[in-house]
Amino acid sequence: MTLSGTIFDIKKFAIHDGPGIRTTVFFKGCPLNCWWCHNPEGLKAELETLSVRVRSADSNSPHADKKEIVGHQVTVETVMEEIEKDVIFYDQSGGGVTLSGGEPLMQEEFLCALLEACKSRRINTAVDTSGYARWTLFERISGLVDEFLYDLKLIDDEYHSKYAGVSNELILENLRKLSEKEEKVIVRIPMIPGITDTGLNLEAIIGFLAPLKSIREIDLLPYNKLAEDKFKKFNMTSKLGQLPAQTEMELNDKAELFRVHGYSVKIGG
């Protein structure tokens, strides 16, 4: 039987999903349910029919809805055909392939097969993960992953359960273990105004990371309107509402909190 997986998008020439020019493959399905999710159409693991809002030619009714199937069943070979089209750009820029989502670790066999295929072709691999998976799976893929893009949202477990839908205990423990194994990890913090970007939360993250000596790189991911637009597009209800984006000065001030502790910080992915 041919191994297949479920994805909802492949983005070419991505520059915010790891180093260099990359192809990002978005796996469908996520165990978290973050209020600010940029890809709400990727939360459910199965293919689904969603009502999509589109602009109408009728000026009296500027928007109309149409049904759209979200998600595709694909084979490893099909995805690799798309990935290999851009090898020259990976080689020139130090880029490669990022497996994102959703949560790619939810599709273990398909993820491993894609990583093995990339490794056999000497293509750099990154896995963008929430960290919410059993440790044995991290152990299984560690030799196939060049770097983990590890989302770290909130240190307070009560807040994490509220805003992300699950406890962060497993997430924090897996990050400790990755550090102990000295895996290449870039911690990515979504900067959600008033929730994750507070001084209290950022200082708590610094305190948690302090003993993890092998983790020295931080990406601060600025809040933008993509999540709000996506929820509107798919006629979904957002718990977050509308939030203001941070200014460049605000983001630089928050980055400095990490830099004074010796971290290399990038604003954006």
Residue pairs with C-beta under 8 A, 6 or more apart in sequence:
2 75
2 77
3 75
3 76
3 109
3 110
3 113
4 73
4 74
4 75
4 76
4 110
5 27
5 73
5 74
5 76
5 79
5 107
5 110
5 111
5 114
6 27
6 28
6 29
6 45
6 46
6 47
6 71
6 72
6 73
6 74
6 107
7 25
7 26
7 27
7 28
7 71
7 72
7 74
7 79
8 26
8 27
8 28
8 39
8 41
8 42
8 70
8 71
8 72
8 102
9 24
9 25
9 26
9 42
10 23
10 24
10 25
10 26
10 79
10 82
11 17
11 23
11 24
11 26
12 23
12 82
12 86
13 21
13 22
13 23
13 86
13 89
14 21
14 22
14 23
14 24
14 98
15 21
15 22
16 268
16 269
17 24
17 98
17 100
17 126
17 128
17 149
17 269
18 95
18 96
18 98
18 126
18 128
18 147
18 149
18 186
18 269
19 93
19 94
19 95
19 96
19 124
19 126
19 147
20 89
20 90
20 93
20 94
20 95
20 96
20 124
21 86
21 89
21 90
21 92
21 93
21 95
22 90
22 95
22 96
22 97
22 98
22 126
23 82
23 83
23 86
23 96
23 97
23 98
24 97
24 98
24 99
24 100
24 128
25 79
25 83
25 97
25 98
25 99
25 100
25 104
25 114
26 39
26 42
26 100
26 101
26 102
27 42
27 99
27 100
27 101
27 102
27 103
27 104
27 106
27 107
27 110
27 111
28 42
28 44
28 45
28 46
28 47
28 70
28 71
28 101
28 102
29 42
29 43
29 44
29 45
29 46
29 101
29 102
29 103
29 106
29 107
30 37
30 42
30 43
30 101
30 102
30 103
30 106
30 130
31 103
31 106
31 130
31 132
31 133
31 165
31 166
32 103
32 130
32 132
32 164
32 165
32 166
33 43
33 164
33 165
34 153
34 163
34 164
34 165
34 190
35 163
35 164
35 192
35 195
35 238
35 239
35 240
36 163
36 190
36 192
36 195
36 223
36 227
36 240
37 43
37 227
37 230
38 226
38 227
38 230
39 101
39 102
39 230
40 227
40 230
40 231
40 234
40 236
41 48
41 50
41 70
41 230
41 234
42 101
42 102
43 102
45 106
46 71
47 69
47 70
47 71
47 72
47 73
48 69
48 70
48 71
49 67
49 68
49 69
49 70
50 67
50 68
50 70
50 234
50 235
51 65
51 66
51 67
51 68
51 234
51 235
52 65
52 66
52 67
52 68
52 233
52 234
52 235
53 63
53 64
53 65
53 232
53 233
53 234
53 235
54 63
54 64
54 65
54 66
55 62
55 63
55 64
56 62
56 63
56 64
58 64
65 235
70 234
76 110
76 113
76 114
76 117
79 114
80 114
80 117
80 118
80 121
83 97
83 118
83 123
84 121
84 123
87 121
87 123
89 95
90 96
90 97
90 123
90 124
94 124
95 124
96 118
96 123
96 124
96 125
96 126
96 146
97 114
97 118
97 123
97 124
97 125
97 126
98 125
98 126
98 127
98 128
98 149
99 111
99 114
99 115
99 125
99 126
99 127
99 128
100 127
100 128
100 149
101 128
103 129
103 130
103 132
103 133
104 111
104 127
104 128
104 129
105 111
105 127
105 129
105 132
105 133
105 137
105 138
105 141
106 133
108 137
108 140
111 127
111 141
112 140
112 141
112 144
115 125
115 127
115 141
115 144
115 145
116 144
118 124
118 125
118 144
119 125
119 144
124 146
125 144
125 145
125 146
125 147
126 145
126 146
126 147
126 148
126 149
127 141
127 145
127 147
127 148
127 149
128 149
128 151
128 188
129 148
129 149
129 150
129 151
130 151
130 164
130 171
131 150
131 151
131 152
131 170
131 171
131 172
131 174
131 175
132 166
132 170
132 171
133 170
133 174
135 173
135 174
135 177
138 174
138 177
138 178
142 178
142 181
142 183
145 183
145 184
146 184
147 183
147 184
147 185
147 186
148 178
148 183
148 184
148 185
148 186
149 186
149 188
149 219
149 269
150 175
150 178
150 185
150 186
150 187
150 188
151 188
151 189
151 190
152 171
152 175
152 187
152 188
152 189
152 205
153 160
153 163
153 164
153 168
153 189
153 190
153 196
154 160
154 163
154 164
154 168
154 195
154 196
154 201
155 168
155 172
155 201
155 204
155 205
155 207
155 208
156 201
156 204
157 167
157 168
157 169
159 195
159 201
160 166
160 167
160 168
160 171
161 167
161 168
163 192
163 195
163 196
172 208
175 185
175 187
175 212
175 215
176 212
178 185
179 185
179 212
179 213
179 214
179 215
180 214
182 214
183 214
185 214
185 215
185 217
186 217
186 218
186 219
187 205
187 209
187 215
187 217
187 218
187 219
188 218
188 219
188 221
188 269
189 196
189 202
189 205
189 218
189 219
189 220
189 221
190 196
190 221
190 223
191 197
191 220
191 221
191 222
191 223
191 246
191 251
191 254
192 223
192 240
192 243
193 223
193 243
193 244
193 245
193 246
194 243
195 201
197 223
197 246
197 254
199 257
202 254
202 257
202 258
203 257
206 257
206 258
206 261
209 215
209 263
210 261
216 262
216 263
216 264
217 263
217 264
217 265
217 266
218 255
218 258
218 263
218 264
218 265
218 266
219 265
219 266
219 267
219 268
219 269
220 251
220 254
220 255
220 258
220 265
220 266
220 267
220 268
221 268
221 269
222 245
222 246
222 251
222 267
222 268
223 243
223 245
223 246
224 245
225 245
227 238
227 240
228 238
228 240
228 242
228 243
230 236
231 237
231 238
246 254
251 267
252 267
255 265
255 267
258 265
259 265
